[in-house]
């Protein structure tokens, strides 16, 4: 009906919400544009936009129906990761200091329905990776959205210690005031003088692990991300070298709790 009455054309970025299905269920059509021009970035953006709009319409559960030709063109694993990552990041809400009920619309459940069920395992593998990334990004946003008297350098170091305590593959080094002075980090010390809070320099290292351990770590992260205290459990700088001859990938993050200096 929506196609016939030209309420929806399927153009890239187009979203159409059909309320005629009833008061409990809503149907949203998501436009991905011409199939030969579809790419992963466009799919990711579409999933995010749909999630955000459904969240604003106070949806508590979302079921994504995934056409087989989308899986085939983009790859089942990539599609799974994009689905989980985009949905989690777009569905994010910072709730810690919000008390009004209208500010607390949280999507509680995502369901993926595959037209091509033969690719279920590949989609699930991608979903696990997307869940880890999405929840880690949201955890970081929680830190960034928290006021400076809530997330101090000491508190951030404690959160890092909780992560390292849970995952033995992570090596943690936290430098305090004396260690920072000994290393001659004058810039950091100079900025720290503007606050009564002691500075911390946090190093988290993950050098990779055998395949089985990597899978176990991903599963553990995904599991921890669903707990109430997810913000204290997930999120690591990832340094992985799959082979001794391979060049490592190094990610350096700057954890600013108040002033960049």
C-alpha positions in Angstrom: 0.0 0.0 0.0 2.8 2.4 0.9 4.5 1.7 -2.4 1.3 2.0 -4.3 0.4 5.3 -2.8 4.0 6.5 -3.1 4.3 7.1 0.6 7.6 5.1 0.3 10.0 4.8 -2.7 12.9 3.0 -1.1 15.3 5.8 -1.8 18.6 6.0 0.1 18.1 7.4 3.6 14.3 7.3 3.4 12.4 6.2 6.5 8.6 5.6 6.5 6.8 4.6 9.7 3.5 2.8 9.2 1.2 3.0 12.2 -1.7 1.0 10.5 -0.4 -2.3 11.9 -2.0 -1.5 15.2 -1.3 0.3 18.5 1.2 -2.3 19.7 3.2 -3.0 16.6 4.7 -0.4 14.2 6.2 -1.1 10.8 9.1 1.0 9.5 10.4 0.8 6.0 14.0 1.7 5.5 15.3 2.9 2.2 18.7 1.7 1.0 18.6 3.1 -2.5 19.7 1.3 -5.7 20.9 -2.2 -4.9 24.0 -1.9 -7.1 25.2 1.2 -5.2 24.6 -0.3 -1.7 27.7 -0.3 0.5 28.4 -1.1 4.2 28.6 2.6 5.2 25.2 3.3 3.7 23.7 0.3 5.5 25.2 1.2 8.8 23.9 4.8 8.5 20.4 3.5 7.6 20.3 1.1 10.6 21.4 3.9 12.9 18.8 6.4 11.6 16.0 3.8 11.9 17.0 2.9 15.4 17.1 6.6 16.4 13.7 7.3 14.9 12.1 4.3 16.6 13.6 5.2 19.9 12.0 8.7 19.6 8.7 7.0 18.9 9.2 5.2 22.3 9.8 1.7 20.8 11.0 -0.7 23.5 11.7 -3.7 21.2 12.9 -3.7 17.5 13.0 -6.5 15.1 15.2 -6.0 12.0 14.2 -8.0 8.9 17.3 -8.6 6.8 16.8 -9.3 3.1 19.0 -12.1 1.6 20.3 -9.9 -1.2 21.7 -7.4 1.4 23.5 -10.3 3.2 24.8 -11.5 -0.2 26.1 -8.1 -1.3 27.7 -6.9 1.9 28.7 -10.2 3.5 26.8 -11.8 6.4 29.5 -11.2 9.0 29.9 -7.5 8.0 26.1 -7.0 8.1 25.9 -8.6 11.5 28.6 -6.3 12.9 27.0 -3.2 11.3 23.6 -4.1 12.7 24.7 -4.5 16.3 27.1 -1.6 16.3 24.8 1.0 14.6 21.8 0.0 16.6 23.6 0.1 20.0 25.3 3.4 19.3 22.2 5.1 17.9 20.1 3.8 20.7 22.3 5.3 23.3 21.0 7.5 26.1 22.9 8.9 29.1 20.6 8.1 32.0 22.7 8.5 35.2 21.4 11.9 36.2 18.1 11.9 34.5 15.0 11.4 36.6 12.1 12.4 34.3 10.4 9.4 32.8 10.1 10.9 29.4 13.9 11.1 29.2 14.3 7.4 29.9 13.2 5.7 26.7 15.6 2.8 26.4 15.3 0.1 23.7 15.4 -3.1 25.7 15.5 -5.7 23.0 16.9 -6.1 19.4 15.9 -9.1 17.3 17.4 -10.0 13.9 15.3 -11.9 11.5 17.2 -13.4 8.5 15.7 -14.1 5.2 18.7 -16.3 4.4 19.1 -18.5 7.6 22.0 -20.4 6.0 24.2 -17.5 7.0 23.1 -17.4 10.6 26.4 -18.4 12.1 28.3 -15.7 10.1 25.8 -13.1 11.1 26.0 -14.1 14.8 29.8 -13.8 14.6 29.5 -10.3 13.3 26.8 -9.4 15.9 29.2 -10.4 18.7 31.9 -8.1 17.4 29.4 -5.3 16.8 28.1 -5.7 20.3 31.5 -5.4 21.9 32.3 -2.3 19.8 28.9 -0.7 20.3 28.9 -1.2 24.1 32.5 0.0 24.4 31.7 3.2 22.5 28.6 3.8 24.7 30.7 3.2 27.8 33.2 5.8 26.6 30.3 8.2 26.0 29.1 7.7 29.5 32.6 8.7 30.8 32.6 11.7 28.5 29.1 12.8 29.5 29.8 12.4 33.2 30.8 15.7 35.1 34.4 16.1 36.1 33.6 15.6 39.8 32.2 12.2 38.9 34.9 10.8 36.6 38.2 12.0 38.1 41.7 10.6 37.0 41.6 8.3 40.1 38.1 7.0 39.2 39.2 6.4 35.6 42.2 4.5 36.8 39.9 2.4 39.0 37.7 1.6 36.1 40.8 0.4 34.1 41.8 -1.8 37.0 38.4 -3.4 37.1 38.7 -4.3 33.4 42.3 -5.6 33.8 41.2 -7.7 36.8 38.5 -9.3 34.8 40.6 -10.1 31.7 44.0 -11.6 32.3 45.1 -10.9 28.7 45.3 -7.2 29.5 48.4 -5.7 31.1 47.7 -2.6 33.1 50.2 0.1 34.3 49.0 3.1 36.2 51.5 5.9 36.9 50.8 8.2 39.9 52.2 11.6 40.7 55.6 10.3 41.8 56.0 8.0 38.8 54.9 10.8 36.4 57.5 13.1 37.9 60.2 10.4 37.6 59.3 10.0 33.9 59.6 13.8 33.4 56.1 14.3 32.0 56.2 18.0 32.5 53.1 18.8 30.3 50.9 16.5 32.2 52.2 17.7 35.6 51.7 21.4 34.5 48.0 20.8 33.7 47.5 18.8 36.8 48.6 21.7 39.0 45.3 23.4 38.1 43.3 20.8 40.0 43.3 19.3 43.5 42.9 15.9 41.8 46.0 13.8 41.5 47.0 13.0 37.8 47.1 9.4 36.5 48.8 8.0 33.4 47.0 4.8 32.3 48.5 2.2 30.0 46.4 -0.8 28.9 48.1 -3.4 26.7 46.5 -6.3 24.8 49.0 -8.1 22.6 46.7 -10.6 21.2 46.0 -14.2 22.1 45.3 -17.6 20.5 42.1 -17.7 18.5 40.2 -19.6 21.2 41.2 -17.0 23.8 40.2 -14.1 21.5 36.7 -15.7 21.0 36.4 -16.2 24.8 37.4 -12.5 25.4 34.8 -11.3 22.9 32.1 -13.4 24.4 33.0 -12.3 27.9 33.0 -8.6 26.8 29.6 -9.1 25.2 28.3 -10.8 28.3 29.6 -8.1 30.6 28.1 -5.4 28.4 24.7 -6.6 29.2 25.1 -6.2 32.9 24.0 -3.3 35.0 27.6 -2.1 35.5 28.6 -2.4 31.9 30.4 0.9 31.9 33.0 -0.4 34.3 33.5 -3.6 32.4 34.0 -3.0 28.7 36.5 -1.1 26.6 40.1 -1.8 26.0 42.9 -0.3 23.9 43.5 -3.2 21.4 47.0 -4.1 20.3 46.8 -7.3 18.3 49.5 -9.1 16.3 48.0 -12.2 14.7 51.4 -13.4 13.5 55.0 -12.8 14.7 55.9 -11.2 11.4 52.9 -8.9 11.2 53.1 -5.3 12.1 51.1 -4.5 15.3 48.1 -2.1 15.2 48.5 0.4 18.0 45.5 2.5 19.3 46.3 5.4 21.6 43.5 7.0 23.4 43.6 10.3 25.4 41.4 10.2 28.5 40.6 13.7 29.4 38.7 14.2 32.7 38.7 18.0 32.9 41.2 20.1 30.9 43.3 19.3 27.9 45.9 21.9 28.8 
